[in-house]
Amino acid sequence: MDLTGLIVLVAAVLALIFILGSSVRVIRQQRVGVVERLGKFNRTLEPGPHLLVPVFDKVRYNIDMREAVVPFPPQGVITEDNLMVNIDSVIYFQVIDPVRAAYEAQDYIKAIEQLTMTTLRNIIGGLDLESALVSREEINQKLRLVLDEATGKWGIKVNRVELRAIDPPATIRDAMEKGARAERDKRASILIAEGQRQSQILSAGGEKESAILRAQGDREAAVLRAQADRQAQMLRAEGEAQAITTVFGAIHAGEPDQALLAYQYMQMLPSIARGDANKVWIVPSELNKALEGLGSAVSAATSAIPGGVKGSFSAPEKVNVQEEIKKQAAADRAETERTVQQAIAEAQQLENAMPRAIGADKATGPTGEQPAVTSGPTDQQPAEQNSLYPTEYPQQR
């Protein structure tokens, strides 16, 4: 084989390789190929390997069918109150018809961007700044509906539109920050005032309960003290009654005469006169009788009269000790009952006075005075004086 034949063979092999390479095309997943034959749309190619007619068929567009995210730069928009704000938006869309996306719009991404700008101007132009800042969701919905309707003929589905930022002018931002700071300060002041009011209410309630408990404690303590005093007085009365009975029995058993009684009377006179408060001493009338009896006794002893003079005296009247004890116990019970009633009245008066301390509007009378509280029964039994011994003894016969 000469050199010419070799060159022809190599050229044929290269042509075959080129033809095979141009006739086999592989489409990746989530993409669709648009095939043109001699400059005219022929068919679409799904993901996988495909054979094409060499020289006649050509894959003109390889369109991505996945959802695309396209951010648009900030755009200046004028609000209804003539304020310039910059809006940064993001659009999520997906190609649902690759043939229409390839042939209906020259550059559908740029077309969507321009359509978004004009739609934003129309929507924001009918809102003031405050409404635009608080109505992002409403703006997103309106913008998505307009874009979805406009891009439907392009074979594109707009799934979502988001406004990433709405930036007002610097002066407006400062004013908004001052207003927000003032609102937060107002809320803080209100919360502090509410806390102080609740604290005062709780403190007043605690003081009221404490005063009521103290009053109840004082009342119970007064009742217990009165009961203790009553029992102590009863025990003292019983002891004194037993002592009186013993002394009275000893006196009757000893049968004292006039001279002995006069002598005992004279011995008690210094004790009666003793004391810093005794400035004036009144001599009782019985002193003369006592001295006469004592003198007669001394003269009888010195003259040695036979048989002695033994005075006869009449015994004092007997006293019913049990009856006296009952009278004294009745008097003690009356005194104890009076003390208990007075303590209860004071506790009730303190408890009624507490509402006036908490609020003056809860006063019971037009002048704010509490009604007088009776302290208990005022009738007291007169003290009974029991004389166990007669003040005068009969003269010696």
Order of alpha helices (4+ residues) and beta strands (2+ residues): alpha-beta-beta-beta-beta-beta-beta-beta-alpha-alpha-alpha-alpha-beta-alpha-alpha-alpha-alpha
